[in-house]
Amino acid sequence: MNNGNAAARVIQDLRGLVATAAGTRLPSVRELTARHQASPVTVAEAVRQLVAEGLIETRPGRGTFVAARPDERCPPDLSWQTVALGARRPGEDEMQALLALPRPGAIPLSGGYLDADLQPAAALGAALARAARHPAAWQRGPAEGRADLRDWFAREAGARLRADDMVICPGGQAALSSALRALAAPGDTLLVESPTYLGALAAARAAGLRVVPVPADAEGVLPDQLAAAFARTGARLFYCQPLYANPTGATLAAHRRAEVADAVRVAGAFLIEDDYARDLTVDGEAPPPLAADDSDGHVIYLRSLTKSAAPGLRVAAMGAHGPAGARLRSARLLDDFFVAGPLQQAALEFVTAPAWPRHHRTLRTALRARREALLTALRRHLPTFVPPMIPRGGLHLWARLPDGVDDGALAAAASAEGVIVFPGRPWHAAEPPAPHLRLTYAAAPPDLMDEAVRRLARALGPDSTRR
């Protein structure tokens, strides 16, 4: 008996029968065995194959039946999950919108990462390929991360932090989420600049923290308002981006640094310094991190390579002195044990090779060209959108809208016109004092900026240039 041919005959026979209505009973194994002169094992194997394809189904004790086609099956009733899950976490919709990919043909003036043309993909790919060939890279390393990579991050932060103070994290958002959970408990208060990074607001709310905004201007957070907020709320945690803050682009002024540090010290609090834009300077030189001047362990330092290199380089570090550092390391261990070894090795090879300073130089030139192209287009088509303070680095412009304009509605109208922008309201922990848009100049090439702003002007209306 040729079992191969017999199996094919059984399968062909059953395929012809499954064209009948769903639920139709199929011949039994005994019937098929006799019909095709096949062994019961061969028939059973043919049945298993068609069950795996979803064409038939077996019902123990009853037989074999034509399976319901996907379009014939009643959708499952999942309404019970609404009760089981409860309310959604605040900020999820905004984060999904922030990370959404633009549709084909749309010009992105929104996003938190470099355009693909600005990413050092070749250098990163070569580094990762070399790292992947090292057997040791695939082994379990220290939970806090490679010592040499931690040492690099510590040196970048200034003389105060050492390798033993650092822990490697899979991206800046993961570092921030871990820091909030490690340093605060649900119900505690977190002070933030206003406006501030949307991801920080989402992470804080997901951790159950009460978020209180502190006013900021073109020179960063207002130290007297920060001190007052500490006194009023009893908070022990302040999150800020002192360098090219997202979304405003503001840098903490030199004359405010000591005052901010004093406010934190007097309150007996921690300052989470999110140094996400350390490698995104466009004009001049960036001031040192606040962590470089912190001798008493008040600063929790966060630094990521993702924003300045590529979205796939999910490598960051956070560091702190003393018991706070120990808590940060414990939090990361509970979250995901450790960051993948090949990725750590590739990151270290990249940032310690000549490719890293070359990338810095190329990136500075490219970001300046894109920023100037966007500003030129705004001055031509929407002059009132030009911010009074032009950031010296980072990725974004913070554009003030005319009074009465709904930033969310404008963002939706702009999307319909084929340009993607992000409204300002979600970047505020409380009511925004005025409508804004965050306009990203790193996500589109210079030659598309004029058309992008033309589309934005059309979305705003025919009188937009005179407002």
N, C-alpha and C positions, 0 to 999 in steps of 0.2 A: 504493500500500500504506500503510495506516495503522499506522505503527510503534508509536504509543502503545497502541493497542488490541491489537496483536500482542504487545507486551511484557507487557501485563496478562494475556493468555491464557496465555503461557508460564509466568509466575509462578504463576498459578492452577493450571495443570496440575502444576507441580513441587511446589507445596504439598500437593496431593492425594497425590502419590507419596511424600512424606517420611513419611507415616503408616505406611509399611511398616517392616520391621525395619531397624535400623541396619546399614549396610554393604551394603544392596541397591544394585545398579548401576542408575543412571538412564539414560534415553535420551540418546544422543549429541547434539551440537550439530546434526549433519546431520539426524538424525531429527526433532528439534524444529523445525528450519527448515522441513522439508517438511510436518510435521503442522500447523503454525500459519501457514504462508505468511508467515514472518517472515524478515528478513535475518539472516545469521550474527552481525552486530554487535549486533542487538537481542537475540538469544538469549544471546549472551555477557554482555551487560549484565544480563539477568535472572538468569543464573547467579551473577554477581558479587554481586548484591544478596542472594541467599539464602545465599551463602557468608558474607557479612558478618553475617547474622543467626544464623549458626551452625547452619542447618538442613541444609545439604549441604556436602560437601567434595570438592575436586578432587585427583586423584592423577595427577601428570604421567605421561603415557604409558599410563595405564590407563583414565581416564575420570572420571565424576562419580558420587558415591555419597551415600546417605543418611548424615548425620552421626550419631554417637552422642549421645544426649541426656545432659545432665549427670548424671542419676541412673543412667545405664547405663555411664558411663565408669569404668574402674578408677582409683581414686585413685593419684596418682603416688607412687613410692617415693622418699621424701625422707630415708630413714635415713642416707644418706651424709653429710648435712649435720651430723649429730651428731659425726662424727669430724672433719670439716673445721673446725667452729667451736670444738670443745673445750669446756672448762667455762664455765658462765655466770659473769658478773661478780657478785661479792657485792653484796647490797643491792638488786638489781633488783626482786625480788618485793616488798620492803617499800616501795620507791618507787611501784610500780604500785598497791599497796594504799592508800598515802597519797593518791594523786591520783585514786583511783576515785570516780566519781559515786555518791551514795547512790541506792538503788532507790526507786521511788515509794512514798510512805507512811512511809518511815523518817525518823526525826528525826536530823539530823547533829549530833553533838557531836565531830566530827573534821573537819579541813580546815585548809588554810593560807591561805585567801583570805576576803575579806569576803563575807558573804551578799549576794545581788543587791540586796536592799533597802537596803544600806548603800553601794552603789557610786554614784559621781556620774556615772551613765551619760549623762544629758542633757548635762551640761557637757562631758564627754569627746567625745560624739558631735558636738556643735556645733564643738568645737575641731578635730576630725579632718576634718569636712566643709569647714571654712574652709581648713585646711592642704592638703587634696587639690585645691583649686581653684588653688593657687599652682603654676605650671609649674616654678618653681625647686626646689620640694620634691621633685620626681621626678628631679632630676638627681643625679649623683654628687657627694657632698660630701666633706669631709675624712674619711679613714678612721677617725680618732679621734673623730669626731662633731662636731656643730655647736659652734662656739666659744662662743656665747651659752648653750647648754644646759650645756656643760662648766663655764662660769663660774658658773652657778647651783649646780651640784653642789659646786663648790669652795668657794663662800661658805657653803653649808650645812655643810660639813665643818669650818669654822673658818678662822682666818687663815693657817694654815701651808701649805695647798695652794692652787695656782693653776689656772687653766683649762688651762694647758699640761701640768699633771701628771695630768689626768683623761682617761679614754677612756670613751665611751658603749658600753654592752653591751645585748644583747637579754634583759634580765632578770637577777635576782640570781644564779640558779643558773648561768647562763652565765658571769657574772663570776667566781664562785667557782671553777668548773672551770678557767677560763683562768688564774686566779691560781695555783692549785696546780700546773698544768703548767708555768707560766712560772718559778716560783720553786723547784721541786724536781724531782728526777729519780726514775724508778722505783727503789724500794729505799730511798729516803730516809725519814726519820721525820717524822711530823706529830704534834705534841701538840694535844690537844683537851680542852675541859672535859668532865667526866663528870657527868651525861649531856650530850649535845650534839645539834645539828641533824642529823637523819637524812640529809638531802641532802648535808651535808658529809662524812659517813662514806662515803656511796655514791660521791661524786666522788673522794675520796681513794683509795679502794680501786680505782676504775676507772683512776686514774692510776698505780697500782702502788706507792702509798706504804704504809709501815708506820705504823699509827695507834696512838698510846699515850695512854690517858686520864689526865687529871690531876684529882684530886678538887676538887669545888666544893660550896658550900653556898648558903644563902639570900643571901649577900653576894658571890656570884661565886666565881671561881677562888681557891684558896688560894695566896698568893704563895710561901710557903716550899716547898710541894709542886711548884709550877711551876719554881722554881729548881733543886730536886733533880732533877726530870725532865730539865731541860736538861743538867745535869751528868752524869746517868747515861746518857742516850741520845746525847748529842752533837747533838741536833736543832737545826735552824736555822729552824724554822717552827712557829708556834703559832696555831691558829684559835680565835677566841672571839666570842661575842655579848655584849658588856658591858651592853647595854640590853635588858631584858625577854627574857632568853634563852629560846629555844625548845628544850626543852619546859617548863623549870621556871618561867620568868617572872622569874628572879633578875636583879638589877641589880648590877654591880660597885660595891661600897661606896667612898665617897670616900676613906677612909683606906687602901684597897688599891691605888688607881690608881697611885700613885708606886712602890709596891713591885713591882707587876706590870711597869711600865715598866723598872724597874731590873733585874729578872730577865731581861727580853728583851735589854736593852742589854749586860749583862755576858756573856750568851751569844753576843753578836754575831749575833742572830737577827732574824727578822721576825715581827710580830704581824699577822695578818689580822683586821681589825675588821669584822665583818659587822653593819652598822648597819641591819638590815632593819626595825626597829620604831621608827625615829626619829619617825614620824608617828602612832604608835599609843598615845600617852600618855593615860591615863584620869584619874589623880590627880596634882595638882601639876605641876611642870615637870621635864622630862628633863634630866639632866646633859649637858654638852657631849661630843662624841665624844672618844675617846682621841687621835685624829688632831690635834685642836686643840692638844694639848700636845706634839706630837712634832716636835722640831727637828732630829733627826739621821737621819730617814728610816727608822726602824724599823717604822712602822705602814703597812700596806697597807689602804686604806680602801675599803669596799664599801657602796653605798647603792642601794636599789631603790625604785621607785614602785609596783610591782605589788601588794605586800601592802596598802598603804594606799589604793589607788585601785580597781583592777580587774584581774582576771587577764589581760585582753587588753592592758593597757598594759605591754607587755614592754620597759620602758625602765629601765635602771640605769646606774650609773657605778662605776668603780674608779679609784683614784688612788694615786700614790706618788712620792716624790722620786727623782731621780738615775737610775742605771742600772736599778734595779728598775722604775721607771716605764716606761723604754724597753722593757724585756722584756715588761711587761704589754701595752703598745700593740702590740708585734710579735705577741704571742700572739693578740690579738683579730683582727688583720689576717689571720692565717693561718686562723682559724676561719671567719669569714664576711664579710670585707672591711669591711662597715659596717652599721649599723642603718638601716632604711628611713627615708628623709627625711621623708615625711609624718607618721610616728609621732613622730619627734623634734620636729618643729615643733609638733604637737598637744600633746605633753607640755610643751614650753616655754610655749606659750600658756596651758595650764591652770594650771601652777604659778606663773605670774607674774600671774594674773588674780585678781580678788576671789573667784572661785569656789573657789580653793584654801583660803584661811582659813575661808571659810564651811563647806566640807567638813570641815575640821579640827574646827570647833566642833560640827557635827552629829554627826560620828563619835565624838567624845569622849563626848557625851551618850548616844548609842546603845550604845556599848560598855560604859559604866558600867551602864546599865539591864540589859543582857544578862548581864554578870558578876554583878550582884547577884541577878538572877533565878535563875541557876544556883547560886549560893551558898545562897540561901534554900531551893531545892529539895534541895540536898545536906544542909543542916542538918535538914530535915524528914524525909527518907527514908534518907539514908546519912551520918549525922553524922561517922563516922570517916573519910570521904573528904575532908572539908574540909581543905585544906592549912594548915599552921601559918603560912605566909607567903603573903599575898594579893598577887599582882603589881599594881603600880601602872600597868601598861600591857601592851601585847601582846594576844594573842588566846587564851591558854590558861591552864588550871589544871593543876597536877601533883598528882594524887591518889594518896596512899599507900594500898595495898590491905592487907587483913589478911594476916598471915603464912600461908603455905601456899596462898594463892590463885594460880592460874596466870593471869597477865594475858592471855596469848594465848587461852586457853580461855574466859575471861570475855568478851573482845571478840567471840569467835565466838558465844557464847550471847546476848550483847546484840544482835548483828545479827539473830539469829533472833527476838528480841523486838521488833525494829523500832527500835532506837537504835544509831547508829554511833559507836563509840569506838575509840581506838587504843591498843594495848598499849605498855608502857614499855620492854620489853626491847630493841627495835631501836634505841633512842636511846643505847644504851651501846656503847662500843667493846670492852668486855670484859664479864665476868659482872656482871649488875646486883646491887647489894647488897640490894635489896628489890623486891617487885612494885609497879608503878605503872600508872596509866592517864593518858594525856594527854586532857583534856577541853577542847574548844574552845567558847567561848561566843559567837564571832562568826558561827557558821554557821547558827544557828536563832533565831527571834524569842523574846522573853521569855515570851510566853504558852504556848510549847511546852516550856519548861524543866522544869516540874514533871512533866509526863507523860513526858518523856525520862528523868528520874531514876527515876520509878516503874518504867519498863521496865528500867532498869539494875539496880534493886533486885530485880526478879523474876528477872533473869538470874543474879544472885549467889546467890539462894536465900532460903528463908523466914526464916532467922535473920539476914539481912544487917543489919537495923537494930540488932541487939544486939551486933554484932561490934566 
